[in-house]
């Protein structure tokens, strides 16, 4: 197996479908992944918006196995493998690497709060050492609004210095552009910095970033990729403004249920609406409001039904 | 198997020992559990201070199996079984009940923030229904300073009403006495309310509470139980004040590493100092400060070496 190339461009935390028994539905996930790839969007499976933390390690392992068996190129997968328990992180990361995943997106352990940089460093370092595979590529996952466990610039730099061939990028979902900018300005050699939403895609590209990993790429993949592909053109600002209009609609709803509702509406497949507790699917009124808002901007999801 | 009796008195989130490879050490855990029981302290294994959320579901299942094989009465175990993933919660809860655990202490899923009461209700309801065992006894676990996912009084009441024989108690680790008091005043029939620390043990007993589930019962079990046994006596306030002195010392340090350090010092067993990342063991200076502070109050842990 050749060494994985570093990621760039647009990826999405692929939404995870559940069947009537609330079990993960590998076939439907495979279809969504194929559609994403057809739209030039890479697969950050098991991200926050994948309800990753509502899935067990065993369920995640089975799902990525099924995706690869179903023909998904693992090199296009940046699998979320950072768990609360060190043992889960090691097991899942090792499995993803063995399967050929192009990278792993790693949350810090997120139960204990106010932990030190030393403790977080030890977590990532232990995972890297116990996995012990030169093909491991770690993309750190900074999402303090949800994890409540931030990754400091000092910690990131320390990990890069100790593991320069392994710790190769980050997703910044702080929602704080000044934080992303500080990373971009840090001068880390070929370190891939992804904005956590397309909201900052253009800013990120103009400052040396690698792309974005965005929830709404599940529903608006082609347009987001188009901005990535054309960020140097005079149309870039207009493309960014168009993306913002769509994003702003989804942000008026609970994001994950709204993404799934859109897949249900435009994919004509209402089973997509299901979420695992503690999340709750959109109710009829929310669904009607979302449908109306998307119709008002002539929003479509071309190709989702053929996927 | 007879229906489990409801818990009362003092329980502790038993600290979890790790070996050199950072794997759980079942033998050392068994010794700590036996010592706790000999001091009249019940076993809230897999609580926050057990580093429960740094253990995989598989590791937890193996540990409780080993405890019961080692002679621990499962009726004395209130096992922490609430995980982020519904599938983990169901699996672990079902296993604990099958093993005869007297109860399960259930965190809400704690990754996604700002979730609704409906979503949290669905989580607990799904677990109860999928486990489907009349011997299941659920003690809810309210610890917003760490989980960042509070359990509202409305949610608790709704669960009690729907599952009166199953949802039988709560641990309140909010650190907010007015919240505990509001629960005590709610008039829930024989609902067992445990203070999350011995700090509120006397107040809790005087207001109809069931006891406490406290981290420091790992190190100060006999004295905490003594207050529980004597809370109606004239000495109760003095006993509470004595407990507070000990607790205040431990609270000056990161709690879990400090508890383990005390077990290492008084158990003459330095292997107890190990923690799993993201936690960090006390450093030499902290260890010296803790030792000195405990010596100044003539603190001991009688019986730990014989356990």
Interface residues (C-beta under 8 A of the other chain):
Chain A: X22 X23 X48 X53 X54 X55 X56 X57 X58 X59 X83 X84 X85 X86 X87 X88 X91 X108 X109 X110 X111 X112 X113 X115 X116 X118 X119 X120 X122 X123 X126 X145 X146 X147 X148 X149 X276 X277 X278 X279 X280
Chain B: X22 X23 X48 X53 X54 X55 X56 X57 X58 X59 X84 X85 X86 X87 X88 X91 X108 X109 X110 X111 X112 X113 X115 X116 X118 X119 X120 X122 X123 X126 X145 X146 X147 X148 X149 X276 X277 X278 X279 X280
